[in-house]
């Protein structure tokens, strides 16, 4: 164990930290190499402590939410990985829903429903965390996080907490300022309209039924792989290219929905990435359309 790691562990004894932890235990794809250090903080204070220690020791920091729209390369991640899912408190007060970054967006939509608040029905089946949903302006079935988010508390690179409004976050399709400024989402605030509980529940049930009918929920996957190119839909493009069902290693273009890649037989992250590249090259060659990944791809390539 290096002196750098020893010093980090010594400074953070009260926080749950694992060494050389396989990230395949946490990702929805069931793939990914190890994290040098993996921390599971339970509070904002613990996150700040981890960041302060890592900065002091010049350890790189990677933030992960629910790891549902994520591929971690097989070489893993150097330095410190912080997974925020233990920070998962949700509170409903009047028309305001407050959710910590590690809370599930599904659970947050359920909390909104419990308060007869409308606006998060579209998120009833999205398996990501609140922090991840803000990070990428997650959306489905005609709704996006930017429609209902009013502000977020974030930890800036200098380890100070700031509040940013929705306008500050520069939201666009699958993009927010968080992707550019290196800050960490801590708490999100959703201001919502009062609705009719049975109507809200009906829409949530409809969204979940559509998802179950169209998406390959029976296999591990990284969710929607590609952003929607202007003027096209990803699934039909991949189908027209004859790639539905195409398999590399244990990764397969889903036979249920061609916009998804599923792990059907002990796939590696390299299988996923090789298949993604093959799809991109084929779609470009056949249709002159560039497919840009929606899935976040991080980590090191495996050596040897």
Backbone torsions as a table, in degrees:
resi	resn	phi	psi	omega
1	UNK	NA	129.0	-177.7
2	UNK	-71.0	158.0	179.0
3	UNK	-63.7	-31.7	178.3
4	UNK	-62.2	-47.1	179.1
5	UNK	-66.5	-43.1	178.2
6	UNK	-56.7	-45.9	-179.5
7	UNK	-63.5	-39.7	179.8
8	UNK	-64.5	-47.0	-179.5
9	UNK	-63.8	-38.5	179.4
10	UNK	-63.2	-38.0	-177.1
11	UNK	-76.9	-14.7	-173.3
12	UNK	-131.0	41.4	-174.7
13	UNK	-63.1	-27.8	-175.4
14	UNK	-82.1	-6.5	-176.0
15	UNK	-105.4	142.0	178.4
16	UNK	-69.0	117.1	-178.7
17	UNK	-136.2	135.1	177.9
18	UNK	-117.3	146.8	176.8
19	UNK	-104.7	142.8	177.3
20	UNK	49.4	44.1	-175.6
21	UNK	-84.5	123.5	178.6
22	UNK	-63.9	124.0	-179.7
23	UNK	-76.4	-10.4	173.2
24	UNK	-62.3	-18.9	176.7
25	UNK	-73.7	-14.7	-172.4
26	UNK	-118.2	-25.1	-176.2
27	UNK	-80.9	148.9	178.4
28	UNK	-68.2	-23.0	177.5
29	UNK	-77.7	-14.7	-173.4
30	UNK	63.5	30.9	177.0
31	UNK	-128.7	168.2	175.0
32	UNK	122.6	139.3	-179.7
33	UNK	-77.2	-172.6	-173.5
34	UNK	-81.9	153.9	168.1
35	UNK	-93.1	134.1	174.9
36	UNK	-53.1	-51.0	177.8
37	UNK	-135.1	130.3	178.5
38	UNK	-122.6	119.0	-178.9
39	UNK	-110.8	142.8	-180.0
40	UNK	-124.3	75.7	-177.0
41	UNK	-68.6	153.1	-179.0
42	UNK	-110.9	-1.4	-176.6
43	UNK	-154.2	163.9	175.3
44	UNK	-60.2	-40.4	180.0
45	UNK	-59.6	-39.5	178.9
46	UNK	-69.2	-37.6	176.4
47	UNK	-61.4	-46.0	-179.9
48	UNK	-62.6	-38.7	178.4
49	UNK	-64.3	-44.0	178.8
50	UNK	-62.0	-44.8	-178.7
51	UNK	-65.2	-41.7	178.7
52	UNK	-61.2	-44.7	-179.8
53	UNK	-65.0	-44.2	-179.0
54	UNK	-64.8	-40.6	178.2
55	UNK	-63.6	-41.8	-179.0
56	UNK	-62.9	-36.0	-177.3
57	UNK	-97.2	8.2	-178.6
58	UNK	52.2	40.8	173.2
59	UNK	-87.3	130.0	174.3
60	UNK	-64.3	148.4	-176.9
61	UNK	-119.9	132.6	174.0
62	UNK	-124.8	131.1	-179.9
63	UNK	-103.8	133.5	178.1
64	UNK	-129.8	140.8	175.2
65	UNK	-97.3	-115.1	-178.1
66	UNK	-88.3	-1.7	175.2
67	UNK	57.6	35.3	-177.2
68	UNK	-91.8	-28.4	179.7
69	UNK	-120.9	55.1	-167.8
70	UNK	-145.2	138.8	168.3
71	UNK	-121.4	123.3	174.2
72	UNK	-101.4	122.5	-178.7
73	UNK	-59.9	160.5	-172.3
74	UNK	-69.2	-17.4	176.5
75	UNK	-80.1	-5.1	177.0
76	UNK	79.4	-161.3	-174.8
77	UNK	-129.7	127.5	179.0
78	UNK	-79.9	152.3	177.6
79	UNK	80.3	-140.7	-173.5
80	UNK	-105.7	128.5	170.0
81	UNK	-108.3	129.5	176.5
82	UNK	-112.5	119.7	174.2
83	UNK	-103.8	127.4	-168.1
84	UNK	-97.4	7.6	-170.3
85	UNK	-67.9	-15.2	175.3
86	UNK	-77.9	-13.9	174.3
87	UNK	-93.9	87.3	-167.0
88	UNK	-133.6	26.1	-179.4
89	UNK	-75.5	141.8	178.4
90	UNK	-130.3	136.7	-178.1
91	UNK	-135.1	138.5	177.2
92	UNK	-118.6	120.8	177.4
93	UNK	-132.8	108.2	-176.9
94	UNK	61.0	-124.4	-179.2
95	UNK	-95.1	9.0	-176.6
96	UNK	-108.4	125.9	172.5
97	UNK	-108.5	123.0	178.9
98	UNK	-111.0	126.6	-176.6
99	UNK	-135.0	131.6	174.1
100	UNK	-68.7	158.6	-171.4
101	UNK	-59.8	-31.6	-177.1
102	UNK	-85.3	-5.5	177.7
103	UNK	-65.3	146.1	176.0
104	UNK	-71.6	142.0	177.8
105	UNK	-70.0	-27.2	174.3
106	UNK	-63.5	-48.2	-179.9
107	UNK	-63.8	-33.5	178.2
108	UNK	-68.0	-39.9	177.1
109	UNK	-66.5	-34.8	176.5
110	UNK	-66.4	-39.3	178.0
111	UNK	-63.9	-40.2	177.4
112	UNK	-62.0	-43.8	177.7
113	UNK	-59.0	-40.9	-178.9
114	UNK	-62.3	-25.1	176.6
115	UNK	-98.6	14.0	-177.8
116	UNK	54.7	40.0	179.5
117	UNK	-105.7	133.8	-176.3
118	UNK	-109.0	147.0	178.5
119	UNK	138.7	-23.5	-179.9
120	UNK	-106.6	12.4	-178.7
121	UNK	-57.9	-36.5	-178.6
122	UNK	-58.7	-25.2	-174.9
123	UNK	-92.4	6.9	-173.8
124	UNK	-59.5	-23.1	-178.6
125	UNK	-118.7	6.1	-178.7
126	UNK	-79.0	121.2	-171.9
127	UNK	-82.8	6.7	-176.5
128	UNK	-83.0	177.3	175.9
129	UNK	-90.0	165.1	177.5
130	UNK	-61.1	-44.7	179.5
131	UNK	-60.4	-44.5	178.2
132	UNK	-64.9	-37.4	179.3
133	UNK	-64.9	-38.8	176.3
134	UNK	-68.9	-45.1	-178.8
135	UNK	-50.9	-44.8	-174.6
136	UNK	-110.5	10.9	-176.3
137	UNK	47.6	58.4	-176.5
138	UNK	-57.8	147.7	179.0
139	UNK	-156.0	163.4	177.4
140	UNK	-169.7	150.1	171.5
141	UNK	48.0	44.7	171.6
142	UNK	88.1	2.4	178.6
143	UNK	-125.4	156.5	176.0
144	UNK	-138.2	156.8	178.3
145	UNK	-55.9	-38.2	-178.4
146	UNK	-61.8	-17.1	179.3
147	UNK	-70.0	-28.5	-172.3
148	UNK	-124.0	-14.8	-179.7
149	UNK	-73.8	133.9	176.9
150	UNK	-104.8	-37.5	179.8
151	UNK	-162.1	164.4	175.0
152	UNK	-137.4	147.6	166.8
153	UNK	-93.2	127.8	-178.7
154	UNK	-128.2	154.0	172.9
155	UNK	-98.6	117.3	-177.7
156	UNK	-80.2	172.0	-177.2
157	UNK	-61.7	-26.0	178.3
158	UNK	-85.6	10.4	176.8
159	UNK	70.6	22.2	174.5
160	UNK	-103.5	142.7	179.0
161	UNK	-85.7	130.9	176.2
162	UNK	-128.9	154.0	173.3
163	UNK	-104.9	125.9	178.1
164	UNK	-114.5	136.8	176.8
165	UNK	-81.2	167.2	176.7
166	UNK	-57.9	-37.0	178.9
167	UNK	-64.5	-36.2	178.9
168	UNK	-64.3	-26.3	-169.6
169	UNK	-80.6	-4.3	172.4
170	UNK	53.5	46.6	-177.0
171	UNK	-65.5	140.6	167.8
172	UNK	-150.0	-170.2	-177.1
173	UNK	-60.7	113.8	178.6
174	UNK	56.1	32.5	-179.3
175	UNK	-142.8	144.4	167.8
176	UNK	-145.1	165.6	178.3
177	UNK	-57.8	-27.4	-178.2
178	UNK	-57.5	-33.0	179.0
179	UNK	-66.4	-23.8	-173.0
180	UNK	-101.3	-29.9	-170.7
181	UNK	-102.0	-0.4	175.3
182	UNK	72.5	13.3	179.2
183	UNK	-81.6	167.5	-177.7
184	UNK	-117.2	122.6	176.0
185	UNK	-69.3	130.0	179.0
186	UNK	-109.0	-49.0	-177.2
187	UNK	-142.5	138.4	176.8
188	UNK	-116.9	145.4	-178.4
189	UNK	-121.9	122.7	-178.8
190	UNK	-114.7	119.8	176.9
191	UNK	-102.0	123.3	-168.0
192	UNK	-130.4	161.5	179.1
193	UNK	-87.0	150.1	174.8
194	UNK	-74.4	133.6	-179.9
195	UNK	-126.8	-166.8	178.7
196	UNK	-105.3	119.2	-171.7
197	UNK	-52.4	-49.0	-179.5
198	UNK	-61.4	-33.7	178.6
199	UNK	-69.3	-41.1	177.7
200	UNK	-62.3	-47.2	-179.6
201	UNK	-62.3	-39.4	179.9
202	UNK	-61.9	-42.2	179.4
203	UNK	-67.2	-41.4	178.2
204	UNK	-62.4	-41.7	178.1
205	UNK	-64.3	-38.7	179.0
206	UNK	-63.7	-45.2	179.1
207	UNK	-60.9	-44.5	-179.6
208	UNK	-67.0	-35.3	177.7
209	UNK	-67.3	-41.1	176.9
210	UNK	-62.1	-42.8	-179.7
211	UNK	-63.6	-45.0	-179.4
212	UNK	-64.7	-35.1	-178.6
213	UNK	-73.7	-32.9	-170.8
214	UNK	-103.6	-27.0	-171.3
215	UNK	-105.3	149.9	-176.4
216	UNK	-82.6	69.2	-174.6
217	UNK	-71.8	-11.9	-176.6
218	UNK	-79.9	-9.4	-180.0
219	UNK	-122.7	153.8	170.2
220	UNK	-62.0	138.6	177.1
221	UNK	-153.1	172.5	176.9
222	UNK	-103.2	20.1	-178.8
223	UNK	75.7	-155.5	-179.4
224	UNK	-67.0	122.1	-170.5
225	UNK	-80.8	-41.3	-172.7
226	UNK	-118.7	148.2	170.6
227	UNK	-68.5	153.8	179.2
228	UNK	-75.3	118.1	177.9
229	UNK	-73.8	147.9	-177.3
230	UNK	-58.0	127.0	176.3
231	UNK	84.0	4.4	-177.1
232	UNK	-140.4	164.1	168.4
233	UNK	-117.3	136.6	-171.2
234	UNK	-63.5	-50.4	-175.5
235	UNK	-55.2	-53.9	178.7
236	UNK	-59.4	-37.0	176.8
237	UNK	-59.0	-46.9	-178.3
238	UNK	-66.7	-37.9	176.3
239	UNK	-62.1	-47.5	-178.8
240	UNK	-61.6	-28.8	178.6
241	UNK	-79.3	-3.4	179.2
242	UNK	76.3	23.5	-174.6
243	UNK	-99.9	-6.3	-179.6
244	UNK	-64.2	125.8	-176.2
245	UNK	91.4	-7.7	179.4
246	UNK	-63.7	138.7	-172.8
247	UNK	-130.8	136.7	170.5
248	UNK	-127.5	120.5	-173.7
249	UNK	59.0	-129.2	179.5
250	UNK	-96.4	5.7	-179.0
251	UNK	-100.5	134.7	-175.1
252	UNK	-134.8	139.1	168.4
253	UNK	-65.5	120.3	-172.3
254	UNK	-55.2	135.6	176.4
255	UNK	-76.9	-13.6	-180.0
256	UNK	-90.4	-38.0	-179.2
257	UNK	-150.4	113.1	-172.4
258	UNK	-68.7	-9.8	176.6
259	UNK	-82.0	0.9	-178.7
260	UNK	-118.7	147.1	171.3
261	UNK	-115.1	127.2	-175.3
262	UNK	-113.8	152.4	177.0
263	UNK	-93.4	100.6	-175.6
264	UNK	-101.8	-11.6	-177.0
265	UNK	-159.6	74.5	175.2
266	UNK	52.6	46.0	179.0
267	UNK	-63.5	153.1	170.3
268	UNK	-104.0	166.4	174.8
269	UNK	-61.9	-33.8	178.2
270	UNK	-63.5	-38.1	174.5
271	UNK	-58.4	-47.5	179.3
272	UNK	-58.0	-49.2	-173.9
273	UNK	-69.3	-36.4	177.2
274	UNK	-65.1	-40.3	178.9
275	UNK	-68.2	-41.1	177.0
276	UNK	-58.3	-46.7	-179.5
277	UNK	-63.7	-39.8	179.4
278	UNK	-64.0	-42.5	177.5
279	UNK	-61.8	-47.0	-179.1
280	UNK	-58.4	-45.6	-178.2
281	UNK	-65.6	-39.4	-178.6
282	UNK	-68.1	-44.0	-179.2
283	UNK	-66.0	-37.9	177.9
284	UNK	-65.2	-45.0	-178.1
285	UNK	-65.7	-38.9	-175.0
286	UNK	-84.3	-37.2	-169.9
287	UNK	-125.7	-1.8	-178.1
288	UNK	58.5	35.5	179.1
289	UNK	-117.7	129.4	177.7
290	UNK	-90.5	125.9	174.8
291	UNK	-97.7	122.3	179.8
292	UNK	-103.5	131.1	-178.5
293	UNK	-60.7	135.1	167.1
294	UNK	-88.1	-36.1	178.6
295	UNK	-62.1	139.2	177.3
296	UNK	-82.7	128.7	-177.2
297	UNK	-117.0	120.2	-175.5
298	UNK	-137.2	169.5	172.8
299	UNK	99.5	-178.9	-174.4
300	UNK	-99.1	147.8	170.8
301	UNK	-71.2	144.6	179.5
302	UNK	-72.1	132.8	179.7
303	UNK	-80.3	142.5	178.3
304	UNK	74.2	NA	NA
